[in-house]
Amino acid sequence: CAIPGYDNDTYKIQSEIHKELINEYIPKSEDEGEVVYEKCLMYSNTTENGNRTTQKCSSWVYDKTNTHTSITTQLNLVCDNAILARHTITIFFMGYLFAMAICGILSDGFGRKKVIIVSLFLQASTGIATAFISNIYAIYVLRFLTAVGGAGSYIPSVVFVARMLQKRKKSLGDDERSGRPATNGNHPNNNDNNNINKLEQDEYYNINKIHKNKNHRNYHLSNHTKVNNPINNESVNSNYIIKDTNRNIKITTNINMDN
């Protein structure tokens, strides 16, 4: 405890007079066999005769030999006030829990990218502001908002990356099942490959649709070139015209049906 009325009081004993004042105001106790000064109590009177009563300290001096000024020493978060420092941890995780409950709703309503950007800004601004605040209750608010920003940027980011990986895996899986190599949108031949694949799928669909009509059994094309129907291996006429000009491939398929 700090000695009342002694402006230059320090944790370290300065002189014999200072030591006498400490012994006069600060009671002693035993801690693990060693006699130490009380940290949270001081004498309320200095009468040598009669009983001395103690009271709780209202101010303290700190050992700064190996430590520098901290939020604990600035706000005197010791003794009965030590619980206030632990409350900052509780409030931080309350903010994290709150963000987990609402960030999904906000992401669906405004988009994950916007939520991530706003959350990062909130986390950075409140984290910096905390370093300049000397009021414990203002620190509670800032720590709560810092946790909201941290969770609000982390959780949607995980979901965002998981969605990207899921789409990429699905695209690779589709290419493997179709027997086609995986394509990348930046490759110069990808548009041609996609057009070819689409035309092949359209032709297969048309043949299947025609086959379901029992009244039509024969399929003829202009040049009467026969291929096998992929449905039941029947002979089907097909005509392919392929042109390759400056790596731009064009495929036209003509199917004529006779009664």
Secondary structure in CASP SS format (residue, H / E / C, confidence):
PFRMAT SS
TARGET T0000
AUTHOR 0000-0000-0000
METHOD secondary structure of the structure
MODEL  1
C C 1.00
A C 1.00
I C 1.00
P C 1.00
G C 1.00
Y C 1.00
D C 1.00
N C 1.00
D C 1.00
T C 1.00
Y C 1.00
K C 1.00
I C 1.00
Q C 1.00
S C 1.00
E H 1.00
I H 1.00
H H 1.00
K H 1.00
E H 1.00
L H 1.00
I H 1.00
N H 1.00
E H 1.00
Y H 1.00
I C 1.00
P C 1.00
K E 1.00
S E 1.00
E E 1.00
D E 1.00
E C 1.00
G C 1.00
E E 1.00
V E 1.00
V E 1.00
Y E 1.00
E C 1.00
K C 1.00
C C 1.00
L E 1.00
M E 1.00
Y E 1.00
S C 1.00
N C 1.00
T C 1.00
T C 1.00
E C 1.00
N C 1.00
G C 1.00
N C 1.00
R C 1.00
T C 1.00
T E 1.00
Q E 1.00
K E 1.00
C C 1.00
S C 1.00
S C 1.00
W C 1.00
V C 1.00
Y C 1.00
D C 1.00
K C 1.00
T C 1.00
N C 1.00
T C 1.00
H C 1.00
T C 1.00
S C 1.00
I H 1.00
T H 1.00
T H 1.00
Q H 1.00
L H 1.00
N C 1.00
L C 1.00
V C 1.00
C H 1.00
D H 1.00
N H 1.00
A H 1.00
I H 1.00
L H 1.00
A H 1.00
R H 1.00
H H 1.00
T H 1.00
I H 1.00
T H 1.00
I H 1.00
F H 1.00
F H 1.00
M H 1.00
G H 1.00
Y H 1.00
L H 1.00
F H 1.00
A H 1.00
M H 1.00
A H 1.00
I H 1.00
C H 1.00
G H 1.00
I H 1.00
L H 1.00
S H 1.00
D H 1.00
G H 1.00
F H 1.00
G C 1.00
R H 1.00
K H 1.00
K H 1.00
V H 1.00
I H 1.00
I H 1.00
V H 1.00
S H 1.00
L H 1.00
F H 1.00
L H 1.00
Q H 1.00
A H 1.00
S H 1.00
T H 1.00
G H 1.00
I H 1.00
A H 1.00
T H 1.00
A C 1.00
F C 1.00
I C 1.00
S C 1.00
N C 1.00
I H 1.00
Y H 1.00
A H 1.00
I H 1.00
Y H 1.00
V H 1.00
L H 1.00
R H 1.00
F H 1.00
L H 1.00
T H 1.00
A H 1.00
V H 1.00
G H 1.00
G H 1.00
A H 1.00
G H 1.00
S H 1.00
Y H 1.00
I H 1.00
P H 1.00
S H 1.00
V H 1.00
V H 1.00
F H 1.00
V H 1.00
A H 1.00
R H 1.00
M H 1.00
L H 1.00
Q H 1.00
K H 1.00
R H 1.00
K H 1.00
K H 1.00
S H 1.00
L H 1.00
G H 1.00
D H 1.00
D H 1.00
E H 1.00
R H 1.00
S H 1.00
G C 1.00
R C 1.00
P C 1.00
A C 1.00
T C 1.00
N C 1.00
G C 1.00
N C 1.00
H C 1.00
P C 1.00
N C 1.00
N H 1.00
N H 1.00
D H 1.00
N H 1.00
N H 1.00
N H 1.00
I H 1.00
N H 1.00
K H 1.00
L H 1.00
E H 1.00
Q H 1.00
D H 1.00
E H 1.00
Y H 1.00
Y H 1.00
N H 1.00
I H 1.00
N H 1.00
K H 1.00
I H 1.00
H H 1.00
K H 1.00
N C 1.00
K C 1.00
N C 1.00
H C 1.00
R C 1.00
N C 1.00
Y E 1.00
H E 1.00
L C 1.00
S C 1.00
N C 1.00
H C 1.00
T C 1.00
K E 1.00
V E 1.00
N E 1.00
N C 1.00
P C 1.00
I C 1.00
N C 1.00
N C 1.00
E C 1.00
S E 1.00
V E 1.00
N E 1.00
S C 1.00
N C 1.00
Y E 1.00
I E 1.00
I E 1.00
K E 1.00
D E 1.00
T E 1.00
N C 1.00
R C 1.00
N E 1.00
I E 1.00
K E 1.00
I E 1.00
T E 1.00
T E 1.00
N C 1.00
I C 1.00
N E 1.00
M E 1.00
D C 1.00
N C 1.00
END
